[in-house]
Each structure stands twice: as C-alpha cells, then as structure tokens.
Amino acid sequence: MKNLFSNIKGDAFGGITAGIVALPLALAFGVSSGLGPTAGLYGAIFISFFAALFGGTNTQISGPTAPMTAVSMLVIAGIIATNDGDVNKALPVILTVFLLTGLMQVGLGILGLGKYIRYIPYPVVSGFMTAIGVIILLTQILPSIGYYPKEDMEFVNTFKAQAENVILRNIIEEEKSEGILVLENFKETISRSEAISQEDILRESQTLAKNESKKAFGILKILPRALQNINWLELMLALGTIFIIYGFKRITKAVPSTLVALIVMSGIAFGFGLNYRPIEEIPSGLPIPNLEIFTNFKLSSITPYVFTALTLALLGAIDSLLTSVVADNMTKTKHKPNKELVGQGIGNSIAAIFGGIPGAGATIRTVVNITSGGKTKLSGMIAGVLLLIILLALGPVASKIPAAVLAGILITVGIGVMDYKGLKAIPSLPRDIKLGPLKLSSEVLIMLVVLLLSTFWDLIYAVGIGLVIASLMFMKKIGDLTAERSDVKPLKEEAWADEAGFPENLKEEVFIKHLKGPLFFGSTSDFQQLTAQIPDTAKTVIIRLGRMQYMDQSGLYAMEDMLQELSKKGIAVLFVGLLRQPKYMMERIDIIPDLIPREHIFDSFKECIGWIKENVHEND
C-alpha cells in the first residue's frame, strides 16, 4: 500500500492524461462493437481500474482495444442475429460470453500459462494485427460517409427471403427445445408461422443487412451502392476529424490529438446546428449490474460460444502481455505475466457484469501514462475513476457527439494498428520454400494467410490455421537442420576406434551400424532403409546408440518395424550404449524385452565383443 502512494503526483498526471486519451477511443470502440458508446465507456472504466489493481504490470493502462473490439463486434453481431435482431434479448448472452472470457483469463493466469504466450510466432501476430487494421478501416467506411444499410429499404428488401428463412428456422428450433415433433405436429408450426408479422420480417431483414456491413466481403458488395448515397456532411465531419488527428500531432503531442479532434468537430457540428447523426444516448447515473446474466443463464445458449470466449481470452492475453513488454522496456522493470492475466481477467469479468465490452492492455495509453509520470498501479486506477466522473458529469453532453467523428477516429486507429514493420520486411525475407514454380518466404506466406483469412473469413480460425502452418513449417525446418547433423543413414561408414580389434573372421556374420543424432520424424525415412543394407551373410546386427540422445514417437515405431523385420529373417540385434530417453521409450511399448532381450543390451562395445566371441561362430 505504501508503494501504491509513493508517486501520487506523477501517477495522478499520468492517469488523468491516459484517461483523456482513452475517452474518445472508448466511445468509438463501443459504437463499433454494436453495443453502443456506453458499453465502450463501461469497459474502459472497469477494466482500467481492476486490471491495474490486480494486475502484474504497474504502469499498464487497460481498456477496449482494436483487436478485442474487432472480434467482439463479430461475436455481438452473431448473437444478435440468432436472437431475432433484438439487442436487449441478446445482451445477457453476449455479456455471459464476455464474463466467460474474463474467467478464462483468470484461469490462464492461475495455471501459469502467461509465460507461454511469447511463443506465438511473429508472422501470425503481424498478419492478425494488419487484418484488424483492414477490418476497422472497412467497417468505418460506411458510417464515415453517412450510409447505414439497415435504413436503405431497397437494400433491406433484398434480405426478405433470407429473413423469412431465419425466422422459420428459429420457430423450428423453439419447437425442438419444447419437445414438439415438427413433422407429427406440423399444425403448430403453421400456427406459429402465421403469427409472423411484416414488422418481424422487416426487423430481421434489417438485422441481416446490418450484419452484412460487418463483413469485409459484404462491405465491398455494398460499397458501390453506398458511394451513390454519400451524406456529404457526415463525410466532411469524418475527414475533418482525420485531418485534425494527424495535423495536430505536428503542432504538439502534449495534448492528445484524438481528444482535440473530438471536441473541435463535435463543437462545430453542435454549435452550428448542423443536421448530423449523433451517437446513441449515453445514460446518466451510476453503472448498474446486468443481473440477467445470472437469472436467465442457460448453458445451451453459451455452449456454441465457448471456443469464441477462449479465443477472446487468448487474444486479450497476447494484447496485454505485448503491452507489458513495451512498459518493461520503458520503465526498466519486469512485469509478472501470470498476475497480469489474472488482473485482466478480473477487469473483463467485472466489466461484463456491468455491460462493458472486453479489453486488454492498451499500448498507446500505457506509453502516455509512463511519459506523463505514471509509475505505480495507482495511475491505471485513476484513469478508470476519471472516466467514471466524465460519464456521470458529461454523459448528456457526450451523447451529442457525431457518429461520423467517431468513425474518423477509428479510421486513424485502423491505420495505426497495422504492422508496417512486418509489411516492409516482405521483400527482404529469404525465400525458403517452393510452391510449384514460385519461391516464397515461409514467414511471408504465414502472414498473408492469416491476413487474408482474418479479413475475409474468420479471425478466430485464421489465427488457429496460422499457428498450425507456422508449427509445421518450424518442425520441417528443425527436422531438416537436425537431419543434416544426424547420421542415421544406411550407408557404410568408417569404424570407430574401439572397433579396430574386431575379429576378422566374424566380419561377414556381424554388421555394425552407428546412429549419431536423434531418431525422429525428420530422419525415419533414411533409417527405414537400414534393413535393405544388411548383407545376406549377416547373422547379427550391432547398433551403436551412444550418440542417439533422443527418439520421438515416429523414430520409435521406425525402430520397432526394423527390429520386427530383422526378427523375421532370424537376425539377432545387439544394442550398445543405449541412453536413458530412448531406452525409456522402447520399454514403454515393450520393444525391450520382447524384441531386444535385456541380455542383448551392453554398456560398452568391449562387453558386446565378449558376447559375440562366445555366441557367434564363423560360417563353414
């Protein structure tokens, strides 16, 4: 507690500055998520305060971030679509998924998995972050030109047939959950179908039209139509915001340019009485817990989103711990990764209960905090309290902010979040793989796969596929490198020094093979040819294993196949210098003693020679 108040002046200034920077972003991320500006503010307030209080990075400022919002946006849109387009009906399910995300992060921290996050390959992170930037840019094009698909009735009507199909499917799902057999009691289905009104169909059509504008392909399809219906006032507000954000930075960085843009452009729009579109109204008063999360909890409504919650938890963990590394470099301190995950999880859990969107450690806000004098956890807590005060005092004022201004802010966020370092490196990375006639860099291939799949298909699966490809390529590279150094090839080789006195009369009967290096998936194909190299005159094979330190499962079964083949031919096999790990592996599947009796395993070549002289006799 004493350390918490050791830098009150610096922490106060750092926390207030970071809170001011967070304000426009929290509002913008809330609107972008689909739950409204209030959800963004609630997320920023609770995550900032509790992640700082319980976390393991003293200077971290947490709250909604671009990656977390991009994934949350898709989750929210999907759940709303399955709940008849009704946000209020879907909200308990959405918040339960976010609560589960927080609890999973706490679990990751308790299990001590924080230290493993750093093993995620850079190309996967690079492709994902660039995709986040592209997604944010695409999703903000329409609001920045004042086009809202759900209000374009001609466009909405194109979804009418699909909407009727969705509603009918929902009726059948309801009947199934009630135990009604649809084919046997089709009258009930018809009765419920007849109760569907044109307003229900319109509402579902509008939801589908809105969801289309959340997907990259959908936006590109809508764009020509949107460009024919530009609201020039909204476009000028968005462009003015972007101009101020980039222009004001050239004047000074002492005042956050996003805040300046928010105040100036909102002031112009409101002061001159322009006919602009404001954001959703921000309710006044203290945040209230959404108890429907608990009272209306149904396991069946959450089960489809468990994997999504885990993905959000992992994404938040990566986002936060990368920011923690930046904070460490700036402050010359060392964060506690597992404690940080617990703190982030508690923050996200409490934010979900109060209706906030999930977040993570925010790099820009953390850097602002440190450069403004923040040194302890108090700075993050002050940032959260400041946002709560702004919510209580200025909620009605903030409700007058133009939606196009927040779209302009998010466009600059999208541009800023892309990994330009990774993009610039594309031409210079070594082209180490061939795809047909093309030579490509494996790192670039992984980055592009993650980028394209994230943008045009699914963020969650894209990262998983990227990790699988990266792991396979890594294994191949390591396998190739190790195989180069390993000698399990079935070729004749020079005798080792202690083999110089081997009886000349037994050289036809005894075949000696040396294995040098690990026997693993990268070297098994060569090893499997070993039996073909053994001369027909051989009665005994000595395999020297003193330099084979490791054997994986592929190597284990290759060894078993070879020993079984030699056993069929009546050839005895002797092991010399068998090390602990390979011996343990062979004992686990009974190669020892079923195929190699223990009396055929020797510690030294000298002992083996003694056995040979006693048991192997020269052919007549």
C-alpha positions in Angstrom: 0.0 0.0 0.0 2.9 2.3 0.8 4.4 1.7 -2.7 0.9 2.5 -4.2 1.1 6.1 -3.0 4.8 6.6 -3.5 4.4 8.6 -6.6 1.0 10.3 -6.2 1.7 13.4 -8.3 3.2 11.5 -11.2 0.5 8.8 -11.1 -2.3 11.4 -11.0 -1.0 13.2 -14.0 -0.2 10.0 -15.9 -3.7 8.5 -15.1 -5.6 11.7 -16.0 -3.7 12.0 -19.3 -4.2 8.4 -20.1 -7.9 8.6 -19.2 -8.4 11.6 -21.5 -6.7 9.7 -24.4 -8.9 6.7 -23.6 -12.2 8.7 -23.7 -12.7 9.1 -27.5 -11.4 5.6 -28.2 -13.7 4.0 -25.6 -16.7 5.8 -27.2 -15.6 4.8 -30.7 -14.9 1.2 -29.8 -18.3 0.9 -28.1 -20.1 2.2 -31.2 -18.0 0.0 -33.4 -18.8 -3.1 -31.3 -22.5 -2.7 -31.9 -23.4 -2.3 -28.2 -23.1 1.5 -28.2 -20.8 4.1 -26.6 -21.9 3.3 -23.1 -20.5 -0.3 -23.4 -17.2 1.2 -24.5 -17.1 3.6 -21.6 -18.1 0.9 -19.0 -15.4 -1.4 -20.4 -12.8 1.3 -20.1 -13.8 2.2 -16.6 -13.9 -1.2 -15.0 -11.0 -2.9 -17.0 -8.7 0.1 -16.4 -9.4 0.2 -12.6 -9.4 -3.5 -11.8 -6.7 -4.7 -14.2 -4.4 -2.1 -12.6 -5.4 -3.1 -9.1 -4.9 -6.8 -9.5 -2.5 -6.9 -12.5 1.2 -7.6 -12.7 2.3 -4.5 -14.7 2.5 -1.3 -12.6 2.1 1.2 -15.4 -0.4 -0.7 -17.6 -3.5 1.2 -18.8 -6.2 -1.2 -19.9 -9.5 -0.9 -21.7 -11.1 -1.7 -25.1 -8.6 -2.2 -27.8 -8.8 -2.5 -31.6 -8.2 -6.3 -31.8 -10.6 -7.1 -28.9 -13.3 -4.9 -30.4 -12.9 -6.4 -33.9 -13.5 -9.9 -32.5 -16.2 -8.7 -30.1 -18.0 -7.0 -33.0 -18.4 -10.3 -34.8 -19.4 -12.1 -31.7 -22.1 -9.5 -30.9 -23.4 -9.4 -34.4 -23.7 -13.2 -34.5 -25.6 -13.5 -31.2 -27.9 -10.6 -32.1 -28.7 -12.3 -35.4 -29.7 -15.6 -33.5 -32.0 -13.5 -31.2 -34.4 -12.1 -33.8 -32.2 -9.0 -34.2 -33.2 -7.8 -30.7 -30.2 -6.4 -28.8 -32.0 -6.4 -25.5 -32.8 -10.1 -25.9 -29.3 -11.0 -26.9 -27.5 -8.8 -24.3 -27.5 -11.4 -21.4 -25.9 -14.0 -23.7 -23.3 -11.5 -25.1 -22.3 -10.4 -21.6 -22.2 -14.0 -20.4 -19.7 -14.8 -23.2 -17.6 -11.8 -22.2 -17.8 -12.8 -18.5 -16.6 -16.3 -19.5 -13.7 -14.6 -21.4 -12.6 -12.9 -18.2 -12.9 -16.0 -16.1 -10.8 -17.9 -18.7 -8.1 -15.3 -18.5 -8.1 -15.7 -14.7 -7.7 -19.4 -15.3 -4.9 -18.9 -17.7 -3.1 -16.8 -15.1 -3.7 -19.3 -12.2 -2.4 -22.2 -14.4 0.7 -20.2 -15.1 0.3 -20.1 -18.9 1.3 -16.4 -19.2 4.9 -17.2 -19.9 4.0 -19.3 -22.9 2.2 -16.5 -24.8 5.5 -15.3 -26.1 5.9 -18.4 -28.2 3.3 -17.3 -30.7 5.2 -16.7 -34.0 5.7 -13.1 -35.1 4.2 -13.7 -38.6 0.9 -14.8 -37.0 0.7 -11.7 -34.8 1.8 -9.5 -37.7 -0.9 -10.9 -40.1 -3.5 -10.7 -37.4 -2.8 -7.1 -36.4 -2.7 -5.9 -40.1 -6.0 -7.7 -40.6 -7.5 -5.9 -37.6 -6.5 -2.6 -39.2 -8.0 -3.6 -42.5 -11.3 -4.7 -40.8 -11.6 -1.5 -38.9 -11.0 0.6 -42.0 -13.5 -1.3 -44.0 -16.2 -1.3 -41.3 -15.8 2.5 -40.8 -16.1 3.5 -44.5 -19.9 3.3 -44.4 -20.5 5.4 -41.2 -17.9 7.9 -42.3 -19.9 8.6 -45.5 -23.2 8.5 -43.6 -24.6 5.3 -45.2 -26.4 2.9 -42.9 -27.5 -0.3 -44.7 -30.4 -1.1 -42.4 -32.0 2.3 -43.3 -31.8 1.7 -47.1 -35.1 0.0 -47.6 -34.4 -1.0 -51.1 -31.3 -2.8 -49.9 -33.1 -4.2 -46.8 -35.8 -5.8 -49.0 -33.2 -7.9 -50.8 -32.8 -9.9 -47.5 -36.6 -10.6 -47.1 -36.4 -14.2 -48.3 -33.4 -14.9 -46.1 -35.1 -13.2 -43.2 -38.2 -15.4 -43.5 -36.0 -18.5 -43.7 -34.2 -17.4 -40.5 -37.5 -16.8 -38.6 -38.9 -20.1 -39.7 -35.7 -21.9 -38.6 -36.0 -20.1 -35.2 -39.6 -21.4 -34.8 -38.4 -25.0 -35.5 -35.6 -24.6 -33.0 -38.0 -23.3 -30.4 -40.4 -26.3 -31.0 -37.4 -28.7 -30.8 -36.4 -27.2 -27.4 -40.1 -27.6 -26.2 -40.1 -31.3 -27.3 -42.6 -30.7 -30.2 -42.1 -33.1 -33.1 -42.4 -30.8 -36.1 -43.4 -33.4 -38.7 -46.0 -35.0 -36.4 -47.4 -31.7 -35.3 -47.0 -29.5 -38.3 -50.2 -27.6 -37.5 -48.3 -26.0 -34.5 -45.5 -24.8 -36.9 -48.0 -23.4 -39.3 -49.9 -21.6 -36.5 -46.7 -20.0 -35.2 -45.7 -19.1 -38.8 -49.0 -17.3 -39.4 -48.3 -15.2 -36.3 -45.2 -13.7 -38.0 -45.9 -10.1 -38.9 -44.4 -7.9 -41.7 -42.7 -5.9 -38.9 -41.0 -9.1 -37.7 -39.7 -9.8 -41.2 -38.6 -6.2 -41.7 -36.8 -6.2 -38.4 -35.0 -9.5 -39.3 -34.2 -8.1 -42.8 -32.6 -5.0 -41.2 -30.5 -7.1 -38.8 -29.2 -9.2 -41.8 -28.5 -6.0 -43.8 -26.6 -4.6 -40.8 -24.6 -7.8 -40.3 -23.6 -7.7 -43.9 -21.9 -4.4 -43.3 -19.8 -6.0 -40.6 -18.1 -8.4 -43.0 -15.3 -7.5 -45.5 -17.0 -9.1 -48.5 -20.4 -7.6 -47.5 -18.9 -4.1 -47.3 -17.2 -4.5 -50.7 -20.5 -5.6 -52.2 -22.4 -2.7 -50.6 -19.7 0.0 -51.3 -20.9 0.9 -54.9 -24.4 1.5 -53.6 -23.1 3.4 -50.6 -21.0 5.7 -52.8 -24.1 6.6 -54.7 -25.8 7.7 -51.4 -23.0 9.7 -49.7 -24.1 12.1 -47.0 -21.6 14.9 -47.7 -22.0 16.5 -44.2 -21.1 13.2 -42.5 -18.1 12.7 -44.8 -16.8 16.3 -44.1 -17.1 15.6 -40.3 -15.1 12.4 -40.7 -12.4 13.9 -42.9 -12.1 16.9 -40.6 -11.6 14.6 -37.7 -8.8 12.6 -39.5 -7.2 15.9 -40.6 -7.0 17.2 -37.0 -5.8 14.0 -35.6 -2.8 13.9 -37.9 -2.3 17.6 -38.2 -2.4 18.5 -34.5 0.4 15.9 -33.8 2.7 18.1 -35.9 2.0 21.1 -33.7 2.3 19.3 -30.3 2.0 15.9 -28.7 1.4 17.3 -25.2 -2.4 17.2 -25.8 -4.0 14.1 -27.3 -4.9 14.9 -30.9 -7.9 12.5 -30.8 -9.4 14.4 -27.9 -8.8 17.7 -29.8 -10.5 16.3 -32.9 -13.4 15.0 -30.9 -14.0 18.4 -29.1 -13.4 20.6 -32.2 -15.5 18.6 -34.7 -18.3 18.0 -32.2 -18.3 21.6 -31.2 -18.6 22.7 -34.9 -21.4 20.2 -35.6 -23.4 21.1 -32.5 -22.6 24.8 -32.4 -23.7 25.5 -35.9 -26.8 23.4 -35.5 -25.8 21.1 -38.4 -28.1 18.2 -39.3 -25.7 15.5 -38.3 -26.3 12.0 -36.9 -25.3 11.8 -33.2 -24.2 8.6 -31.4 -26.6 6.7 -29.2 -27.6 8.4 -26.0 -25.4 7.7 -23.0 -27.5 7.1 -19.9 -26.8 9.3 -16.8 -26.2 7.8 -13.4 -24.0 5.0 -12.0 -23.5 1.8 -14.0 -25.9 -1.0 -12.9 -25.0 -4.7 -12.9 -26.9 -6.7 -15.5 -28.2 -9.5 -13.3 -29.9 -11.2 -16.2 -26.5 -12.8 -16.9 -27.2 -15.0 -13.8 -31.0 -15.1 -13.5 -31.6 -16.1 -17.2 -28.5 -18.2 -17.5 -28.9 -21.2 -19.9 -25.9 -23.4 -20.6 -27.3 -24.2 -24.1 -27.1 -20.6 -25.1 -23.5 -20.3 -24.1 -22.1 -23.7 -25.4 -21.7 -22.6 -29.0 -19.5 -19.7 -27.9 -17.1 -21.4 -25.5 -14.4 -21.6 -28.2 -15.0 -17.9 -29.1 -14.7 -16.9 -25.4 -11.4 -18.8 -25.2 -10.1 -17.1 -28.4 -11.0 -13.7 -26.9 -9.3 -14.6 -23.7 -6.1 -15.6 -25.5 -6.2 -12.6 -27.7 -6.6 -10.3 -24.7 -3.7 -12.1 -23.0 -1.4 -11.6 -26.1 -2.5 -8.0 -26.4 -1.9 -7.2 -22.8 1.4 -9.1 -22.4 2.8 -7.4 -25.5 2.0 -4.1 -24.0 3.6 -5.2 -20.7 6.8 -5.9 -22.6 6.7 -2.3 -24.0 6.1 -1.0 -20.5 9.1 -3.0 -19.2 11.4 -1.6 -21.8 10.4 2.0 -21.0 10.5 1.7 -17.2 13.3 -0.9 -16.9 11.1 -3.1 -14.7 9.9 -6.7 -15.0 6.2 -7.5 -15.2 4.6 -10.6 -13.8 2.8 -12.3 -16.7 0.5 -14.6 -14.8 -0.6 -12.0 -12.3 -1.2 -9.7 -15.3 -3.6 -12.3 -16.8 -5.5 -12.6 -13.5 -5.9 -8.8 -13.3 -7.1 -8.6 -16.9 -9.5 -11.5 -16.3 -10.9 -9.8 -13.2 -11.3 -6.5 -15.1 -13.0 -8.1 -18.0 -15.3 -10.2 -15.8 -16.5 -7.1 -13.8 -16.9 -5.0 -17.0 -19.1 -7.8 -18.5 -21.3 -7.8 -15.4 -21.9 -4.0 -15.8 -22.4 -4.2 -19.6 -19.0 -3.3 -20.8 -17.1 -4.7 -23.8 -13.9 -6.7 -23.2 -10.5 -5.1 -23.5 -6.8 -5.6 -22.8 -3.6 -3.6 -22.1 -3.5 -0.7 -24.5 -0.1 0.2 -25.8 -0.7 3.9 -26.7 -2.4 4.7 -23.4 0.3 2.8 -21.4 3.0 4.8 -23.2 1.2 8.1 -22.5 0.8 7.1 -18.8 4.6 6.4 -18.5 5.7 9.5 -20.3 3.4 11.6 -18.2 4.9 10.4 -14.9 2.9 7.2 -14.1 4.9 4.6 -12.1 2.5 2.6 -10.0 -0.8 0.8 -10.2 -2.5 4.0 -8.9 -2.2 5.6 -12.4 -4.4 2.9 -14.1 -6.9 3.2 -11.3 -7.0 7.0 -11.6 -7.7 6.7 -15.3 -10.7 4.4 -14.6 -12.1 6.8 -11.9 -11.6 9.8 -14.3 -13.7 8.1 -17.0 -16.4 7.3 -14.4 -16.5 11.0 -13.4 -16.7 12.0 -17.1 -19.6 9.5 -17.6 -21.5 10.9 -14.6 -20.9 14.6 -15.3 -20.8 14.7 -19.1 -23.0 11.8 -20.3 -25.7 14.0 -21.8 -23.0 16.2 -23.5 -21.2 13.2 -24.9 -24.5 11.9 -26.4 -24.3 14.9 -28.9 -21.0 13.6 -30.5 -21.4 13.0 -34.2 -21.2 9.3 -35.2 -19.0 10.3 -38.2 -16.4 11.9 -35.8 -16.0 8.5 -34.0 -15.8 6.8 -37.4 -13.0 9.2 -38.3 -11.2 8.4 -35.1 -11.5 4.7 -35.7 -10.1 5.1 -39.3 -6.9 6.6 -37.8 -6.8 3.7 -35.2 -7.2 1.2 -38.1 -4.3 2.8 -40.0 -2.2 2.9 -36.8 -2.7 -0.7 -35.7 -1.3 -2.3 -38.9 2.1 -3.9 -38.6 4.1 -1.8 -41.0 7.3 -3.3 -39.8 6.2 -6.7 -40.9 4.9 -5.4 -44.2 8.1 -3.5 -45.0 10.1 -6.7 -44.4 8.2 -8.8 -47.1 10.7 -8.1 -50.0 13.8 -8.7 -47.9 12.9 -12.0 -46.1 14.6 -15.1 -47.6 12.5 -17.2 -50.0 13.0 -20.6 -48.4 10.0 -22.6 -49.8 8.7 -23.5 -53.2 5.1 -23.7 -54.3 5.2 -25.1 -57.8 7.3 -22.6 -59.8 7.1 -19.9 -57.1 9.7 -19.3 -54.5 8.3 -17.7 -51.3 9.3 -16.8 -47.8 7.6 -19.1 -45.3 7.3 -16.2 -42.9 5.5 -14.0 -45.6 3.2 -16.9 -46.5 2.1 -17.4 -42.9 1.5 -13.6 -42.5 -0.5 -13.4 -45.8 -2.6 -16.5 -45.0 -3.5 -15.1 -41.5 -4.1 -11.6 -43.0 -6.4 -12.8 -45.8 -8.3 -15.4 -43.8 -8.8 -12.9 -40.9 -10.1 -10.2 -43.2 -12.4 -12.2 -45.5 -13.3 -15.3 -43.4 -12.9 -15.6 -39.7 -10.4 -14.0 -37.2 -10.6 -17.0 -34.8 -9.9 -19.8 -37.3 -7.3 -17.7 -39.2 -5.1 -17.5 -36.1 -5.5 -21.2 -35.5 -4.6 -22.1 -39.1 -1.7 -19.7 -38.9 -0.4 -21.3 -35.8 -0.7 -24.8 -37.4 1.1 -23.8 -40.6 3.8 -22.0 -38.6 4.3 -25.0 -36.3 4.5 -27.4 -39.3 7.0 -25.2 -41.1 9.0 -24.8 -37.9 9.1 -28.6 -37.4 10.2 -29.1 -41.1 13.0 -26.6 -40.8 14.2 -28.0 -37.5 13.8 -31.5 -38.9 15.9 -30.7 -42.0 18.6 -29.0 -39.9 18.8 -31.8 -37.4 18.7 -34.4 -40.1 21.7 -32.7 -41.7 23.7 -33.1 -38.5 22.3 -36.5 -37.7 23.7 -39.7 -39.2 21.1 -42.5 -39.3 21.7 -43.1 -43.0 22.0 -46.7 -44.2 25.5 -46.2 -45.7 28.8 -47.9 -44.8 31.0 -45.8 -42.6 34.4 -45.8 -41.0 34.9 -48.0 -38.0 35.1 -46.3 -34.6 38.4 -46.5 -32.7 37.3 -49.2 -30.3 36.3 -51.4 -33.3 39.9 -51.8 -34.6 40.4 -55.2 -32.9 37.1 -56.7 -34.2 37.7 -60.3 -35.2 38.3 -60.5 -39.0 36.7 -63.9 -39.2 33.4 -62.6 -38.0 33.1 -59.5 -40.2 30.8 -61.3 -42.7 28.5 -62.6 -39.9 28.2 -59.3 -37.9 27.0 -56.0 -39.3 27.8 -52.9 -37.3 25.7 -49.7 -37.6 26.3 -46.3 -35.8 23.4 -44.0 -35.0 24.5 -40.4 -34.4 22.0 -37.8 -33.5 18.2 -38.0 -32.7 16.0 -40.6 -34.4 12.9 -38.5 -35.1 10.3 -37.8 -37.8 12.8 -36.0 -40.0 15.2 -38.9 -40.2 13.0 -42.0 -40.1 12.8 -42.4 -43.9 16.6 -43.0 -44.1 16.5 -45.2 -41.1 13.8 -47.4 -42.6 16.1 -48.4 -45.4 18.6 -49.9 -43.0 17.3 -53.5 -43.3 17.9 -53.4 -47.0 21.6 -52.6 -46.5 22.3 -55.6 -44.2 24.3 -58.3 -46.1 22.7 -61.7 -46.6 25.6 -63.3 -44.7 24.9 -61.4 -41.5 23.6 -63.3 -38.5 23.9 -60.5 -36.0 23.5 -56.7 -36.2 25.2 -54.4 -33.6 23.5 -51.0 -33.4 25.6 -48.5 -31.5 23.4 -45.9 -29.8 25.7 -44.0 -27.5 25.3 -40.8 -29.6 21.5 -41.1 -30.1 20.3 -38.9 -27.3 16.6 -38.7 -28.3 13.9 -40.7 -30.0 10.4 -39.4 -30.8 7.3 -41.5 -31.5 8.0 -41.6 -35.2 11.5 -42.9 -34.5 10.2 -45.4 -32.0 7.9 -47.0 -34.5 10.5 -47.0 -37.2 12.9 -48.8 -34.8 10.1 -51.3 -34.0 9.4 -52.0 -37.7 13.1 -52.6 -38.4 13.5 -54.9 -35.4 10.5 -57.0 -36.4 11.8 -57.3 -40.0 15.2 -58.5 -38.7 13.5 -60.9 -36.3 11.6 -62.5 -39.2 14.9 -63.0 -41.0 16.3 -64.7 -37.9 18.9 -61.9 -37.4 19.9 -61.1 -33.8 20.2 -57.4 -32.8 22.5 -56.1 -30.1 22.3 -52.6 -28.6 25.5 -50.9 -27.4 25.4 -47.7 -25.3 21.6 -47.3 -25.2 20.9 -43.9 -23.4 18.1 -43.3 -20.9 15.4 -41.5 -23.0 15.4 -43.9 -26.0 15.5 -46.9 -23.5 12.5 -45.5 -21.6 10.6 -45.0 -24.9 11.4 -48.6 -26.1 10.4 -50.1 -22.7 7.0 -48.3 -22.8 5.9 -50.3 -25.9 7.8 -53.5 -24.9 10.4 -53.4 -27.7 12.6 -54.1 -24.6 12.4 -57.0 -23.7 10.1 -58.5 -26.4 12.3 -57.7 -29.4 15.5 -56.9 -27.6 16.2 -59.1 -24.6 17.9 -57.2 -21.8 21.0 -59.6 -22.2 21.4 -58.1 -25.7 21.9 -54.6 -24.3 25.5 -53.7 -23.5 27.0 -50.6 -21.9 30.3 -50.8 -23.8 31.5 -52.2 -27.1 34.1 -54.3 -25.3 31.3 -56.2 -23.4 29.4 -56.7 -26.7 32.6 -58.2 -28.4 32.8 -60.7 -25.5 29.2 -61.8 -26.2 29.9 -62.0 -29.9 33.0 -64.2 -29.5 31.0 -66.6 -27.3 27.8 -66.8 -29.3 28.6 -66.0 -33.0 30.6 -68.6 -35.0 32.2 -68.3 -38.4 30.3 -69.8 -41.3 31.7 -73.1 -42.6 
